[in-house]
Amino acid sequence: MSIGLTRIFAKLLAEGLLETPAKCPSDVLVVVPRDDRRNEAEATAARLRGRGMNVELYHQADKVAKQIRHASRKGIPFVWFPPFEEGAAHEVKNLATGEQVASDPTTWLPAPR
């Protein structure tokens, strides 16, 4: 006798009766805009981590679109842009809504998952 566990599991997921974990534990990806701005990106990642967030720092200065695509593929919900120029503002982009706003790494909080 077969009870079709695959079908039961699919039905439970579709009904929202099972909670699925996030694809990636990171809350935010900090981009590295250019090699000469890497220190700022590292400092921003450290500030966010110091506030208890799971933060991934992109491994190299690369095209911003490529870094955003990396976050999207991994299921990271937010992308943090440290200042691209001296004196510019930090910004954070919500990948679910597409909204990008100026933010402060000492006060910003990600939306709960």
Contacts in CASP RR format, 6 or more apart in sequence:
PFRMAT RR
TARGET T0000
AUTHOR 0000-0000-0000
METHOD contacts of the structure
MODEL  1
MSIGLTRIFAKLLAEGLLETPAKCPSDVLVVVPRDDRRNEAEATAARLRG
RGMNVELYHQADKVAKQIRHASRKGIPFVWFPPFEEGAAHEVKNLATGEQ
VASDPTTWLPAPR
9 18 0 8 1.000
12 18 0 8 1.000
13 20 0 8 1.000
22 75 0 8 1.000
22 113 0 8 1.000
23 74 0 8 1.000
23 75 0 8 1.000
24 56 0 8 1.000
24 74 0 8 1.000
24 75 0 8 1.000
24 76 0 8 1.000
25 54 0 8 1.000
26 54 0 8 1.000
26 55 0 8 1.000
26 56 0 8 1.000
26 74 0 8 1.000
26 76 0 8 1.000
27 48 0 8 1.000
27 53 0 8 1.000
27 54 0 8 1.000
27 55 0 8 1.000
27 76 0 8 1.000
27 77 0 8 1.000
27 78 0 8 1.000
27 110 0 8 1.000
28 48 0 8 1.000
28 53 0 8 1.000
28 54 0 8 1.000
28 55 0 8 1.000
28 56 0 8 1.000
28 76 0 8 1.000
28 77 0 8 1.000
28 78 0 8 1.000
28 79 0 8 1.000
28 80 0 8 1.000
28 92 0 8 1.000
28 110 0 8 1.000
29 55 0 8 1.000
29 56 0 8 1.000
29 57 0 8 1.000
29 58 0 8 1.000
29 67 0 8 1.000
29 70 0 8 1.000
29 71 0 8 1.000
29 74 0 8 1.000
29 76 0 8 1.000
29 78 0 8 1.000
29 79 0 8 1.000
29 80 0 8 1.000
30 41 0 8 1.000
30 44 0 8 1.000
30 45 0 8 1.000
30 48 0 8 1.000
30 55 0 8 1.000
30 56 0 8 1.000
30 57 0 8 1.000
30 58 0 8 1.000
30 80 0 8 1.000
30 82 0 8 1.000
31 41 0 8 1.000
31 58 0 8 1.000
31 64 0 8 1.000
31 67 0 8 1.000
31 68 0 8 1.000
31 79 0 8 1.000
31 80 0 8 1.000
31 81 0 8 1.000
31 82 0 8 1.000
32 38 0 8 1.000
32 41 0 8 1.000
32 57 0 8 1.000
32 58 0 8 1.000
32 59 0 8 1.000
32 60 0 8 1.000
32 61 0 8 1.000
32 62 0 8 1.000
32 67 0 8 1.000
33 41 0 8 1.000
33 61 0 8 1.000
33 64 0 8 1.000
33 81 0 8 1.000
33 82 0 8 1.000
33 84 0 8 1.000
34 61 0 8 1.000
34 84 0 8 1.000
35 61 0 8 1.000
37 61 0 8 1.000
37 82 0 8 1.000
37 83 0 8 1.000
37 84 0 8 1.000
38 61 0 8 1.000
40 82 0 8 1.000
40 83 0 8 1.000
41 57 0 8 1.000
41 58 0 8 1.000
41 82 0 8 1.000
42 57 0 8 1.000
43 82 0 8 1.000
44 80 0 8 1.000
44 82 0 8 1.000
44 90 0 8 1.000
44 105 0 8 1.000
45 55 0 8 1.000
45 56 0 8 1.000
45 57 0 8 1.000
45 80 0 8 1.000
47 105 0 8 1.000
47 106 0 8 1.000
48 55 0 8 1.000
48 80 0 8 1.000
48 105 0 8 1.000
48 108 0 8 1.000
49 55 0 8 1.000
51 106 0 8 1.000
53 110 0 8 1.000
55 80 0 8 1.000
56 71 0 8 1.000
56 74 0 8 1.000
56 76 0 8 1.000
58 67 0 8 1.000
58 70 0 8 1.000
64 81 0 8 1.000
67 79 0 8 1.000
68 79 0 8 1.000
68 93 0 8 1.000
68 95 0 8 1.000
71 78 0 8 1.000
71 79 0 8 1.000
71 95 0 8 1.000
72 95 0 8 1.000
75 95 0 8 1.000
76 95 0 8 1.000
77 94 0 8 1.000
77 95 0 8 1.000
77 96 0 8 1.000
77 110 0 8 1.000
77 111 0 8 1.000
77 113 0 8 1.000
78 92 0 8 1.000
78 93 0 8 1.000
78 94 0 8 1.000
78 95 0 8 1.000
78 110 0 8 1.000
79 92 0 8 1.000
79 93 0 8 1.000
79 95 0 8 1.000
80 90 0 8 1.000
80 91 0 8 1.000
80 92 0 8 1.000
80 103 0 8 1.000
80 105 0 8 1.000
81 90 0 8 1.000
81 91 0 8 1.000
81 92 0 8 1.000
81 93 0 8 1.000
81 100 0 8 1.000
82 90 0 8 1.000
83 89 0 8 1.000
83 90 0 8 1.000
89 102 0 8 1.000
89 103 0 8 1.000
90 102 0 8 1.000
90 103 0 8 1.000
90 104 0 8 1.000
90 105 0 8 1.000
91 100 0 8 1.000
91 101 0 8 1.000
91 102 0 8 1.000
91 103 0 8 1.000
92 100 0 8 1.000
92 101 0 8 1.000
92 103 0 8 1.000
92 108 0 8 1.000
93 99 0 8 1.000
93 100 0 8 1.000
94 100 0 8 1.000
94 111 0 8 1.000
END
